[in-house]
Amino acid sequence: MHPALVLLPDFLLILCGFALRRSGFISAAFLSEAERFIYFVLFPPLLFRALARAELDFAASVPMLAAGLVFTLAAFLLGCGAKPLFRLPQPAFAAGNQGAYRFNSYVAFAVMGALAGEPGIATIALLCGAMVPVVNVLAVWQLAHGSGRGMAHELIRNPIIWGICSGLAANVSGLTIPAPLFSSISHLADAALPLGLITVGAGLRFASLRHFAGPLLYWNSIKLLAAPLIALFAANLLALDGIYRQALLVMSMLPTATSAYILAVRMQGDGKLAAAVVTTSTLAAMLTMPALLSWLR
């Protein structure tokens, strides 16, 4: 099946969320609570289910993790060029630069689930587990000017790390999970991605797009075009193939995480610019992801 058709249901859910928010059916208060519920209650079970019973080859995943680190750090460094280029103040630069390297996990798992099923989710979950601490450290460091306390707080409370660590622990230990308990976990996991994608769409914000046109184009070009090319180079260099190569390339094409906006607001960054980065990268990814996947296929 053509990648555009594989991705279409996920992008339609994002557009559905946007339409619901614009119509007033979803209020700002409900959206805030829904995002929190999905992020902390539904998302960890999705990761746990994918990893707890997966057939994992940790040695084979090392080149994928190394390539993920390469394209993430390269995108971060390229994004830093926006500060002198557009003469951005530190709060605006730190908030917006997240658009060069942070990734939307909801879209990651939805896309890999559509392309490769549960093995795809388990594989990209390993990559997410390695990259989440990296991107959080980079983001919090720039927003807080190296505040170690803020960095530790963000990492400890991250539900993606909880879900991945618990799933890996269950897998490695050989723990037998009672069927009724695993079924309950699966019910929660099944709800995570569709609701998560709807909240991504509902959270799109279009204020201030014109004012930040230059930096937005710069960061989105890095995130959606340069990063995939760097990831492709790293994958070829490390001879990645199969599902590991697929997971790496999908990760490199993802739009910016909605949590970039939340983090920017919480740490006194420029929330409007962060929201604009999330919005434009999400919309642009609806075009770039199918195109790149078709080309790389």
Contacts in CASP RR format, 6 or more apart in sequence:
PFRMAT RR
TARGET T0000
AUTHOR 0000-0000-0000
METHOD contacts of the structure
MODEL  1
MHPALVLLPDFLLILCGFALRRSGFISAAFLSEAERFIYFVLFPPLLFRA
LARAELDFAASVPMLAAGLVFTLAAFLLGCGAKPLFRLPQPAFAAGNQGA
YRFNSYVAFAVMGALAGEPGIATIALLCGAMVPVVNVLAVWQLAHGSGRG
MAHELIRNPIIWGICSGLAANVSGLTIPAPLFSSISHLADAALPLGLITV
GAGLRFASLRHFAGPLLYWNSIKLLAAPLIALFAANLLALDGIYRQALLV
MSMLPTATSAYILAVRMQGDGKLAAAVVTTSTLAAMLTMPALLSWLR
2 290 0 8 1.000
2 294 0 8 1.000
3 115 0 8 1.000
3 289 0 8 1.000
3 290 0 8 1.000
3 293 0 8 1.000
3 294 0 8 1.000
3 297 0 8 1.000
4 290 0 8 1.000
4 294 0 8 1.000
6 111 0 8 1.000
6 114 0 8 1.000
6 115 0 8 1.000
7 111 0 8 1.000
7 114 0 8 1.000
7 286 0 8 1.000
7 289 0 8 1.000
7 290 0 8 1.000
7 293 0 8 1.000
9 114 0 8 1.000
10 107 0 8 1.000
10 110 0 8 1.000
10 111 0 8 1.000
10 114 0 8 1.000
10 197 0 8 1.000
11 286 0 8 1.000
13 194 0 8 1.000
13 197 0 8 1.000
13 198 0 8 1.000
14 197 0 8 1.000
14 198 0 8 1.000
14 200 0 8 1.000
14 201 0 8 1.000
14 204 0 8 1.000
14 282 0 8 1.000
14 286 0 8 1.000
15 201 0 8 1.000
16 198 0 8 1.000
16 201 0 8 1.000
17 26 0 8 1.000
17 197 0 8 1.000
17 198 0 8 1.000
17 199 0 8 1.000
17 200 0 8 1.000
17 201 0 8 1.000
17 202 0 8 1.000
17 203 0 8 1.000
18 201 0 8 1.000
18 202 0 8 1.000
18 203 0 8 1.000
18 204 0 8 1.000
20 26 0 8 1.000
20 198 0 8 1.000
20 202 0 8 1.000
21 31 0 8 1.000
21 201 0 8 1.000
21 202 0 8 1.000
21 203 0 8 1.000
21 204 0 8 1.000
26 34 0 8 1.000
26 202 0 8 1.000
31 199 0 8 1.000
31 202 0 8 1.000
31 203 0 8 1.000
34 195 0 8 1.000
34 199 0 8 1.000
34 202 0 8 1.000
35 199 0 8 1.000
35 258 0 8 1.000
35 262 0 8 1.000
38 192 0 8 1.000
38 195 0 8 1.000
38 196 0 8 1.000
38 199 0 8 1.000
39 159 0 8 1.000
39 259 0 8 1.000
40 159 0 8 1.000
41 188 0 8 1.000
42 188 0 8 1.000
42 189 0 8 1.000
42 191 0 8 1.000
42 192 0 8 1.000
42 195 0 8 1.000
42 196 0 8 1.000
43 105 0 8 1.000
43 106 0 8 1.000
43 159 0 8 1.000
43 160 0 8 1.000
43 163 0 8 1.000
43 192 0 8 1.000
44 159 0 8 1.000
44 160 0 8 1.000
44 162 0 8 1.000
44 163 0 8 1.000
44 166 0 8 1.000
45 163 0 8 1.000
45 185 0 8 1.000
45 186 0 8 1.000
45 188 0 8 1.000
45 189 0 8 1.000
45 192 0 8 1.000
46 109 0 8 1.000
46 121 0 8 1.000
46 188 0 8 1.000
46 189 0 8 1.000
46 192 0 8 1.000
46 193 0 8 1.000
47 125 0 8 1.000
47 128 0 8 1.000
47 160 0 8 1.000
47 163 0 8 1.000
47 164 0 8 1.000
47 167 0 8 1.000
48 163 0 8 1.000
48 166 0 8 1.000
48 167 0 8 1.000
48 170 0 8 1.000
48 185 0 8 1.000
48 189 0 8 1.000
49 182 0 8 1.000
49 185 0 8 1.000
49 186 0 8 1.000
49 189 0 8 1.000
50 109 0 8 1.000
50 118 0 8 1.000
50 120 0 8 1.000
50 121 0 8 1.000
50 122 0 8 1.000
50 125 0 8 1.000
50 189 0 8 1.000
51 122 0 8 1.000
51 125 0 8 1.000
51 126 0 8 1.000
51 163 0 8 1.000
51 164 0 8 1.000
51 167 0 8 1.000
51 168 0 8 1.000
51 170 0 8 1.000
51 171 0 8 1.000
52 166 0 8 1.000
52 167 0 8 1.000
52 170 0 8 1.000
52 171 0 8 1.000
52 175 0 8 1.000
52 177 0 8 1.000
52 182 0 8 1.000
53 171 0 8 1.000
54 118 0 8 1.000
54 119 0 8 1.000
54 122 0 8 1.000
54 171 0 8 1.000
55 119 0 8 1.000
56 122 0 8 1.000
56 126 0 8 1.000
56 168 0 8 1.000
56 171 0 8 1.000
60 244 0 8 1.000
61 123 0 8 1.000
61 126 0 8 1.000
61 127 0 8 1.000
61 244 0 8 1.000
63 238 0 8 1.000
63 239 0 8 1.000
63 240 0 8 1.000
63 244 0 8 1.000
64 123 0 8 1.000
64 126 0 8 1.000
64 127 0 8 1.000
64 240 0 8 1.000
64 244 0 8 1.000
64 245 0 8 1.000
64 247 0 8 1.000
64 248 0 8 1.000
65 126 0 8 1.000
65 127 0 8 1.000
65 130 0 8 1.000
66 234 0 8 1.000
66 238 0 8 1.000
67 231 0 8 1.000
67 234 0 8 1.000
67 235 0 8 1.000
67 237 0 8 1.000
67 238 0 8 1.000
67 240 0 8 1.000
67 248 0 8 1.000
68 127 0 8 1.000
68 130 0 8 1.000
68 131 0 8 1.000
68 231 0 8 1.000
68 234 0 8 1.000
68 248 0 8 1.000
68 251 0 8 1.000
68 252 0 8 1.000
69 130 0 8 1.000
69 131 0 8 1.000
69 134 0 8 1.000
70 230 0 8 1.000
70 231 0 8 1.000
70 234 0 8 1.000
71 227 0 8 1.000
71 228 0 8 1.000
71 230 0 8 1.000
71 231 0 8 1.000
71 234 0 8 1.000
71 248 0 8 1.000
71 252 0 8 1.000
72 101 0 8 1.000
72 131 0 8 1.000
72 134 0 8 1.000
72 135 0 8 1.000
72 227 0 8 1.000
73 101 0 8 1.000
73 134 0 8 1.000
74 226 0 8 1.000
74 227 0 8 1.000
74 230 0 8 1.000
75 100 0 8 1.000
75 101 0 8 1.000
75 222 0 8 1.000
75 223 0 8 1.000
75 226 0 8 1.000
75 227 0 8 1.000
75 230 0 8 1.000
76 97 0 8 1.000
76 100 0 8 1.000
76 101 0 8 1.000
76 138 0 8 1.000
78 100 0 8 1.000
78 222 0 8 1.000
78 226 0 8 1.000
79 97 0 8 1.000
79 100 0 8 1.000
79 101 0 8 1.000
79 218 0 8 1.000
79 219 0 8 1.000
79 222 0 8 1.000
80 97 0 8 1.000
81 218 0 8 1.000
82 88 0 8 1.000
82 93 0 8 1.000
82 96 0 8 1.000
82 97 0 8 1.000
82 100 0 8 1.000
82 215 0 8 1.000
82 218 0 8 1.000
82 219 0 8 1.000
83 90 0 8 1.000
83 93 0 8 1.000
83 97 0 8 1.000
85 218 0 8 1.000
86 214 0 8 1.000
86 215 0 8 1.000
86 218 0 8 1.000
88 215 0 8 1.000
89 270 0 8 1.000
90 145 0 8 1.000
91 143 0 8 1.000
91 268 0 8 1.000
91 269 0 8 1.000
91 270 0 8 1.000
92 215 0 8 1.000
92 269 0 8 1.000
92 270 0 8 1.000
92 273 0 8 1.000
93 142 0 8 1.000
94 139 0 8 1.000
94 142 0 8 1.000
94 143 0 8 1.000
94 264 0 8 1.000
94 269 0 8 1.000
95 143 0 8 1.000
95 260 0 8 1.000
95 264 0 8 1.000
95 269 0 8 1.000
95 270 0 8 1.000
95 271 0 8 1.000
95 273 0 8 1.000
95 274 0 8 1.000
95 277 0 8 1.000
96 215 0 8 1.000
96 219 0 8 1.000
96 260 0 8 1.000
96 264 0 8 1.000
96 270 0 8 1.000
96 273 0 8 1.000
96 274 0 8 1.000
96 277 0 8 1.000
97 142 0 8 1.000
97 219 0 8 1.000
98 135 0 8 1.000
98 139 0 8 1.000
98 256 0 8 1.000
98 257 0 8 1.000
98 260 0 8 1.000
98 263 0 8 1.000
98 264 0 8 1.000
98 274 0 8 1.000
98 277 0 8 1.000
99 219 0 8 1.000
99 220 0 8 1.000
99 222 0 8 1.000
99 223 0 8 1.000
99 256 0 8 1.000
99 260 0 8 1.000
99 277 0 8 1.000
99 278 0 8 1.000
99 281 0 8 1.000
100 219 0 8 1.000
100 222 0 8 1.000
100 223 0 8 1.000
100 227 0 8 1.000
101 135 0 8 1.000
101 138 0 8 1.000
101 223 0 8 1.000
101 227 0 8 1.000
102 135 0 8 1.000
102 139 0 8 1.000
102 256 0 8 1.000
102 257 0 8 1.000
102 259 0 8 1.000
102 260 0 8 1.000
103 128 0 8 1.000
103 131 0 8 1.000
103 135 0 8 1.000
103 251 0 8 1.000
103 254 0 8 1.000
103 255 0 8 1.000
103 256 0 8 1.000
103 257 0 8 1.000
104 200 0 8 1.000
104 254 0 8 1.000
104 255 0 8 1.000
104 256 0 8 1.000
104 257 0 8 1.000
104 258 0 8 1.000
104 282 0 8 1.000
105 128 0 8 1.000
105 132 0 8 1.000
105 160 0 8 1.000
105 257 0 8 1.000
106 192 0 8 1.000
106 193 0 8 1.000
106 196 0 8 1.000
106 197 0 8 1.000
106 199 0 8 1.000
106 200 0 8 1.000
107 197 0 8 1.000
107 200 0 8 1.000
107 254 0 8 1.000
107 255 0 8 1.000
107 285 0 8 1.000
108 124 0 8 1.000
108 128 0 8 1.000
108 250 0 8 1.000
108 251 0 8 1.000
108 254 0 8 1.000
109 121 0 8 1.000
109 124 0 8 1.000
109 125 0 8 1.000
109 192 0 8 1.000
109 193 0 8 1.000
110 193 0 8 1.000
110 197 0 8 1.000
111 250 0 8 1.000
111 254 0 8 1.000
111 289 0 8 1.000
112 120 0 8 1.000
112 121 0 8 1.000
112 123 0 8 1.000
112 124 0 8 1.000
112 246 0 8 1.000
112 247 0 8 1.000
112 250 0 8 1.000
113 120 0 8 1.000
113 121 0 8 1.000
115 246 0 8 1.000
115 250 0 8 1.000
116 123 0 8 1.000
116 243 0 8 1.000
116 246 0 8 1.000
116 247 0 8 1.000
119 243 0 8 1.000
120 243 0 8 1.000
120 246 0 8 1.000
120 247 0 8 1.000
123 243 0 8 1.000
123 244 0 8 1.000
123 246 0 8 1.000
123 247 0 8 1.000
124 247 0 8 1.000
124 250 0 8 1.000
124 251 0 8 1.000
125 164 0 8 1.000
126 164 0 8 1.000
126 247 0 8 1.000
127 247 0 8 1.000
127 248 0 8 1.000
127 251 0 8 1.000
128 160 0 8 1.000
128 164 0 8 1.000
128 251 0 8 1.000
129 160 0 8 1.000
129 161 0 8 1.000
129 164 0 8 1.000
131 251 0 8 1.000
132 158 0 8 1.000
132 160 0 8 1.000
132 161 0 8 1.000
132 164 0 8 1.000
133 155 0 8 1.000
133 161 0 8 1.000
136 151 0 8 1.000
136 154 0 8 1.000
136 155 0 8 1.000
136 158 0 8 1.000
137 151 0 8 1.000
137 155 0 8 1.000
139 260 0 8 1.000
139 263 0 8 1.000
140 146 0 8 1.000
140 147 0 8 1.000
140 148 0 8 1.000
140 150 0 8 1.000
140 151 0 8 1.000
140 154 0 8 1.000
140 263 0 8 1.000
140 267 0 8 1.000
141 147 0 8 1.000
141 151 0 8 1.000
143 263 0 8 1.000
143 264 0 8 1.000
143 267 0 8 1.000
143 268 0 8 1.000
143 269 0 8 1.000
144 150 0 8 1.000
144 151 0 8 1.000
144 267 0 8 1.000
154 263 0 8 1.000
155 161 0 8 1.000
169 175 0 8 1.000
170 177 0 8 1.000
177 185 0 8 1.000
199 258 0 8 1.000
200 258 0 8 1.000
200 282 0 8 1.000
201 282 0 8 1.000
203 258 0 8 1.000
203 278 0 8 1.000
203 279 0 8 1.000
204 278 0 8 1.000
204 279 0 8 1.000
204 282 0 8 1.000
204 283 0 8 1.000
205 261 0 8 1.000
205 272 0 8 1.000
205 275 0 8 1.000
205 276 0 8 1.000
205 278 0 8 1.000
205 279 0 8 1.000
206 276 0 8 1.000
206 279 0 8 1.000
207 272 0 8 1.000
207 275 0 8 1.000
207 276 0 8 1.000
208 272 0 8 1.000
208 273 0 8 1.000
208 275 0 8 1.000
208 276 0 8 1.000
209 216 0 8 1.000
209 276 0 8 1.000
209 279 0 8 1.000
209 280 0 8 1.000
212 273 0 8 1.000
212 276 0 8 1.000
215 273 0 8 1.000
216 276 0 8 1.000
216 277 0 8 1.000
216 280 0 8 1.000
219 277 0 8 1.000
219 281 0 8 1.000
220 277 0 8 1.000
220 280 0 8 1.000
220 281 0 8 1.000
220 284 0 8 1.000
223 255 0 8 1.000
223 256 0 8 1.000
223 281 0 8 1.000
224 253 0 8 1.000
224 255 0 8 1.000
224 281 0 8 1.000
224 284 0 8 1.000
224 285 0 8 1.000
224 288 0 8 1.000
225 288 0 8 1.000
227 252 0 8 1.000
227 253 0 8 1.000
228 249 0 8 1.000
228 252 0 8 1.000
228 253 0 8 1.000
228 292 0 8 1.000
230 252 0 8 1.000
231 248 0 8 1.000
231 249 0 8 1.000
231 251 0 8 1.000
231 252 0 8 1.000
232 249 0 8 1.000
232 252 0 8 1.000
232 296 0 8 1.000
234 240 0 8 1.000
234 248 0 8 1.000
235 245 0 8 1.000
235 248 0 8 1.000
235 249 0 8 1.000
240 248 0 8 1.000
249 292 0 8 1.000
249 293 0 8 1.000
249 296 0 8 1.000
250 293 0 8 1.000
253 285 0 8 1.000
253 288 0 8 1.000
253 289 0 8 1.000
253 292 0 8 1.000
253 293 0 8 1.000
254 285 0 8 1.000
254 289 0 8 1.000
255 278 0 8 1.000
255 281 0 8 1.000
255 282 0 8 1.000
255 284 0 8 1.000
255 285 0 8 1.000
256 277 0 8 1.000
256 278 0 8 1.000
256 281 0 8 1.000
256 282 0 8 1.000
257 278 0 8 1.000
258 278 0 8 1.000
260 274 0 8 1.000
260 277 0 8 1.000
260 278 0 8 1.000
261 271 0 8 1.000
261 274 0 8 1.000
261 275 0 8 1.000
261 278 0 8 1.000
263 274 0 8 1.000
264 270 0 8 1.000
264 271 0 8 1.000
264 273 0 8 1.000
264 274 0 8 1.000
265 271 0 8 1.000
265 274 0 8 1.000
END
